Amino acid sequence: METLKTYRKTWAEVDLGAIAYNFKQIKKKVGPQVKILAAVKANAYGHGLVAVSRHLEKSEIDFLGTSSVDEAVNLRKAGIKCPILNLSNLLIDEIEPIIKLKIIPVIAEIKIARALNKKACAYRKEIPIHVKIDTGMGRIGVWHREAGTFIKNLKSLSNLIIEGIYTHFPSAEEDRDFTFEQIKRFNLVVEEVKSFGIWPKYLHTANSAALIVHKEAHFNLVRPGLALYGVYPNSKFQAKLNLKPALSLKTRIAYIKRVSRGRSISYARTFFIKRASRIATLPIGYADGYSHLLSNKSKVLIRGKFYPVVGTVCMDQTMVDIGLKDNIKVGDEVILIGSQKGRTIKVEELARICHTIPYQVLCWISSRVPRVYKVIV
């Protein structure tokens, strides 16, 4: 494990070995003929863009997926040579770095495609592109009924190579019927495009949920995000794919105070001590990504035992009731996400408390929280 080179007593521990393990499990699930694009957007879902991407490249990932040109540029500057598909719609001022750094763009507008083709001609380069089809997400993409004609028009742009076409599912884990309808719509676009003599190398539709429960959505490329980091889009999927959580959120007790019955704790006085106890203050708060919504509802692990968060979670600090009996001291390690002595606090559990999704819990972890990387074989 890397040495923690910081004075902060709060950190996120990322097991790169778990990410490599999850990649292998996904590869086993989809089979050797299906390529894998790892979604490393949003700082690799809070796990660390460059470190995770480097490890995946060593694991022979096929593609990396970013959500902004800045993310893709950072990967190239870090020496990442793996193909990068930038999953956001290409804009005019992004064309130059896309070409120079060999970043694969997404196309959903003919005006942008023509501008890209013009610049590619000037550089005497052929640029692979992926075309985004809207089959029901209602976000970026050409509406599926118009997609065939759109792609046919792209064919006339001599310096653009239509390497892939893809779509995205809004509810693969919840709405099986609508997902099947989206797959049907996508297949119709593919058949129409082929009738024009266009044969994209890659067809892709499957996010984490779809690759787990919709084999018909695999095509020849899948795009795992959440599953890659060992978190399930739906708890029911655990029996279908064995994953290892990659991230633990940890801190150390900064202060312990004995308090008498009736004392209130933290802002807005939402918690009152019912018996004499000790309150441990942790140097982590909502500015670190430990949500205000966890106030009076979550728990932490100290020395393998659960203790409740009490009072309002502050910007920089959180309070925990540790009682009077247990031998807990300043400096003891505290687990907010992760495992300790056989007990676990999962990302999915915090998401339920906050009435949100696991993606958000991971992305909440802010940049001021140092990431420490390790590899467990």
KAJOVEN-V463765 format. One record per pair of residues at least 6 apart in sequence whose C-alpha atoms are under 7 Angstrom apart, sorted by sequence separation. I is the first residue (numbers start at 1). J is the second residue. If there is no record, write none. Layout:
i | j
I | J
I | J
This chain:
i | j
43 | 49
66 | 72
98 | 104
107 | 113
120 | 126
134 | 140
211 | 217
226 | 232
232 | 238
265 | 271
284 | 290
286 | 292
300 | 306
301 | 307
338 | 344
339 | 345
351 | 357
98 | 105
120 | 127
134 | 141
172 | 179
210 | 217
211 | 218
226 | 233
264 | 271
265 | 272
299 | 306
300 | 307
338 | 345
351 | 358
44 | 52
133 | 141
134 | 142
135 | 143
264 | 272
299 | 307
300 | 308
311 | 319
337 | 345
338 | 346
40 | 49
132 | 141
133 | 142
134 | 143
135 | 144
263 | 272
264 | 273
299 | 308
310 | 319
336 | 345
337 | 346
132 | 142
133 | 143
134 | 144
169 | 179
262 | 272
263 | 273
298 | 308
299 | 309
309 | 319
310 | 320
337 | 347
348 | 358
351 | 361
133 | 144
206 | 217
211 | 222
262 | 273
298 | 309
309 | 320
310 | 321
347 | 358
72 | 84
205 | 217
206 | 218
261 | 273
262 | 274
297 | 309
308 | 320
309 | 321
205 | 218
230 | 243
261 | 274
296 | 309
307 | 320
308 | 321
72 | 86
133 | 147
204 | 218
230 | 244
231 | 245
261 | 275
295 | 309
296 | 310
307 | 321
347 | 361
90 | 105
204 | 219
207 | 222
208 | 223
230 | 245
260 | 275
261 | 276
295 | 310
296 | 311
307 | 322
90 | 106
203 | 219
204 | 220
206 | 222
207 | 223
208 | 224
229 | 245
230 | 246
260 | 276
295 | 311
296 | 312
69 | 86
86 | 103
89 | 106
90 | 107
203 | 220
204 | 221
205 | 222
206 | 223
207 | 224
208 | 225
229 | 246
259 | 276
260 | 277
295 | 312
68 | 86
85 | 103
86 | 104
88 | 106
89 | 107
202 | 220
203 | 221
204 | 222
207 | 225
208 | 226
259 | 277
295 | 313
63 | 82
64 | 83
65 | 84
66 | 85
67 | 86
84 | 103
85 | 104
86 | 105
87 | 106
89 | 108
202 | 221
208 | 227
258 | 277
259 | 278
294 | 313
63 | 83
64 | 84
65 | 85
66 | 86
67 | 87
68 | 88
84 | 104
85 | 105
86 | 106
92 | 112
258 | 278
292 | 312
63 | 84
64 | 85
65 | 86
66 | 87
67 | 88
91 | 112
95 | 116
257 | 278
258 | 279
292 | 313
63 | 85
65 | 87
107 | 129
256 | 278
257 | 279
292 | 314
106 | 129
107 | 130
108 | 131
256 | 279
257 | 280
40 | 64
41 | 65
104 | 128
105 | 129
106 | 130
107 | 131
108 | 132
209 | 233
256 | 280
36 | 61
37 | 62
38 | 63
39 | 64
40 | 65
41 | 66
50 | 75
57 | 82
69 | 94
76 | 101
104 | 129
105 | 130
106 | 131
107 | 132
255 | 280
256 | 281
36 | 62
37 | 63
38 | 64
39 | 65
40 | 66
41 | 67
54 | 80
106 | 132
255 | 281
35 | 62
36 | 63
37 | 64
38 | 65
39 | 66
253 | 280
254 | 281
286 | 313
37 | 65
50 | 78
212 | 240
253 | 281
254 | 282
285 | 313
286 | 314
287 | 315
212 | 241
253 | 282
254 | 283
285 | 314
286 | 315
287 | 316
252 | 282
285 | 315
286 | 316
129 | 160
137 | 168
251 | 282
285 | 316
302 | 333
127 | 159
128 | 160
129 | 161
130 | 162
135 | 167
137 | 169
251 | 283
284 | 316
285 | 317
302 | 334
14 | 47
108 | 141
126 | 159
127 | 160
128 | 161
129 | 162
130 | 163
131 | 164
132 | 165
133 | 166
134 | 167
137 | 170
283 | 316
284 | 317
285 | 318
301 | 334
302 | 335
108 | 142
125 | 159
126 | 160
127 | 161
128 | 162
129 | 163
130 | 164
131 | 165
132 | 166
133 | 167
183 | 217
283 | 317
284 | 318
300 | 334
301 | 335
126 | 161
128 | 163
129 | 164
130 | 165
131 | 166
132 | 167
165 | 200
282 | 317
283 | 318
300 | 335
301 | 336
16 | 52
20 | 56
164 | 200
173 | 209
281 | 317
282 | 318
300 | 336
304 | 340
163 | 200
164 | 201
165 | 202
166 | 203
167 | 204
168 | 205
172 | 209
173 | 210
281 | 318
282 | 319
304 | 341
121 | 159
162 | 200
163 | 201
164 | 202
165 | 203
166 | 204
167 | 205
172 | 210
281 | 319
16 | 55
20 | 59
120 | 159
163 | 202
164 | 203
165 | 204
166 | 205
271 | 310
280 | 319
281 | 320
301 | 340
304 | 343
117 | 157
271 | 311
279 | 319
280 | 320
144 | 185
148 | 189
270 | 311
279 | 320
280 | 321
117 | 159
147 | 189
269 | 311
270 | 312
279 | 321
280 | 322
117 | 160
278 | 321
279 | 322
148 | 192
152 | 196
278 | 322
144 | 189
148 | 193
266 | 311
267 | 312
278 | 323
136 | 182
265 | 311
266 | 312
277 | 323
278 | 324
135 | 182
277 | 324
135 | 185
89 | 140
135 | 186
294 | 353
173 | 233
294 | 354
173 | 234
293 | 354
256 | 330
255 | 330
289 | 364
254 | 330
289 | 365
253 | 330
254 | 331
288 | 365
289 | 366
253 | 331
288 | 366
252 | 331
253 | 332
287 | 366
252 | 332
253 | 333
288 | 368
252 | 333
253 | 334
288 | 369
251 | 333
252 | 334
251 | 334
250 | 334
251 | 335
250 | 335
249 | 335
250 | 336
249 | 336
249 | 337
248 | 337
249 | 338
248 | 338
226 | 359
39 | 223
35 | 220
36 | 221
37 | 222
38 | 223
39 | 224
34 | 220
35 | 221
36 | 222
37 | 223
38 | 224
39 | 225
33 | 220
34 | 221
35 | 222
36 | 223
37 | 224
38 | 225
30 | 218
47 | 247
23 | 228
22 | 228
22 | 230
19 | 228
19 | 229
22 | 243
22 | 244
18 | 244
18 | 245
19 | 246
18 | 246
16 | 246
15 | 246
14 | 246
15 | 247
14 | 247
13 | 247
14 | 248
12 | 247
13 | 248
12 | 248
13 | 249
12 | 249
11 | 249
12 | 250
11 | 250
10 | 250
11 | 251
10 | 251
9 | 251
10 | 252
9 | 252
10 | 283
9 | 283
10 | 284
45 | 359
46 | 362
45 | 362
46 | 363
45 | 363
46 | 365
42 | 363
12 | 369
14 | 371
16 | 373
11 | 369
12 | 370
13 | 371
14 | 372
15 | 373
16 | 374
17 | 375
10 | 369
11 | 370
12 | 371
13 | 372
14 | 373
15 | 374
16 | 375
17 | 376
11 | 371
12 | 372
13 | 373
14 | 374
15 | 375
17 | 377
15 | 376
4 | 372
2 | 372
2 | 373
1 | 373
2 | 374
1 | 374
